[in-house]
Amino acid sequence: MDPSWTECPFCQTSHEADIKIPALEKEISQRRKVAPQHKTMIEDPHNIPDALPHAPAVLDAPVDQYKTKPDPPSPPVHSAAILDAPIDPFKTRVVAPERVVPKLSEPKKPQASGPSPGAQTKLNPILGVLVSYSFNKNGSAYLIRMGRNIIGSSPGADVRAQDPSVSEKHAIFYAKPGTFVIDDCLSTNGTFINGKEVTEKVRIKSGDVIQTGETLWRFLAFMPPKPSMKVSRKGTL
């Protein structure tokens, strides 16, 4: 220390500071008595409430930032109000397409299995005829053509008998020039030639009587005339 100093300047500064600190604390204490104390949570960390007061339930609900406010429901529109509404002549109206109801086709009528009248079909030569007076007192005649001829009650039969005792396909008549054969088709009431039942193919001749069910037939064979039988006034051609 300098010998000219009467006292230490550092010690005097420290003594003055010791004097000023109690004075400052006294002034702060007096101010606190005048104004109420407001402590923050940091000033008093031991005075922390267990839970914060809750806000209203609306604030606690999650917020959807993309959800918009729903539109109010529109009032119901009655059909009478629509009918009473004025018509705008310039407004395009949508017309429903007309419902098309398909036309039902008429059911086809069953056709007979035999040739239809007037049909242009190739016919075989006529070799004989069957004549019956059983179901028609004036007589009914059916032509026997070369080939196979069906006798029965079916509408498609070549020789149709209008007799309920005759089966639909009762017998078959085979014909070729000079030869005639008949056979039963397992009919219900059988086929007979001159009173004898047919159990297999039987040859017949012109003038024989054929019975199918309750119907009787007389067979007559036709023989085409020979070309040599043609004559003229001047003699044989």
Disulfide bonds with the S-S distance in Angstrom:
none
